[in-house]
């Protein structure tokens, strides 16, 4: 049985996940199998760590075709990537 859900009925984390899933699906579709850049700005700030870890595993699995750049004020959320990611810390005293 299929039913639809209004996005306004979702929690903050669920809404973030839906929006990101759509963005990633569009990125892959537009990439057409070629390597492409995906830029994410403080994505999934309301998502719990278990779901965040699943997202990071997905991004790692797609690393051959998607280069992902994440701008964040919460680098601890991405620590599970370890040395699989390149980290650039910007000075906050601008």
N, C-alpha and C positions, 0 to 999 in steps of 0.2 A: 504494500500500500504506500503510495507516494502522497506527500502533502507539502505545502509550501509554508515557510515561516517568514514573517515580516522582519526585516533587519532591525527594526526598532524594538523588537521583542528579545533580542539577543543581549547577553551581558557585554561589558566593554571588551573583555578578552575574546569572546566569541566573534564579536564584530570585527575586531582587529584581524583575527585569523581568516575570516571570510574575505576581507578586503585584500589581505596579502596573498591568499590562494588565487584570487582572480588576477592580481598583478603578476604573479609568477607564471600562471597559465598563459597570459597574454605575452609575456616576455619570451616564453618558450615557443609559442606559436609564431611570433614575429621573427624570432631568431632563425626559424627554418632549418634547424640543425647546425647552424654556424655559431661560433662562439660570440657571446654578447655580454655587455655590461649591464648589471642591475644595481641601481643605487637605492638604498633604503635609509631613511632618516628616522632614528629612534623607533624602530618597528617593534610591535608587540610589548609595549611597556605594561599592559594590563594582563598579560598572559602568564599563567603559572609556569614554573620551571620545567615540569615534566613535558608540557607541550612545547616549550621553547627548545628543549633538548631534541625533540622529534623534528622540529623545524631545522635545527642546525644539522642533524643527520641527513635530512633531505637535501639541504643546500650542498653538503659535502658530496652527496651522491650525484649531484648535477654539475660538479665543478669542471667537468670537461667542456660543457657548453655554456655555462653561466659564470661570469666573473662577478662576484657580489662584493659591493662596497657598502659597509654599514657605518653611518655616522651615529654616534651614541654618547649619551651622558652616563650610561650604565654599562661600562665594559665588563663588569663582573658577570653579566648575563651571558656573555660569549666566551667565558673562560674555558668551557669544555672543549673549545676548538684547539686549545693549546698551541703547539707549534705548526698546526695545519693552517694557521692564519698569519697574515702579516699585520702587526700592530703598529700604528702610528699615533702617538699621543700628542695632541696639540696643546700648547701652553694656554692655560685659561686666563692668564694675566695679560690680556691684550689692551 
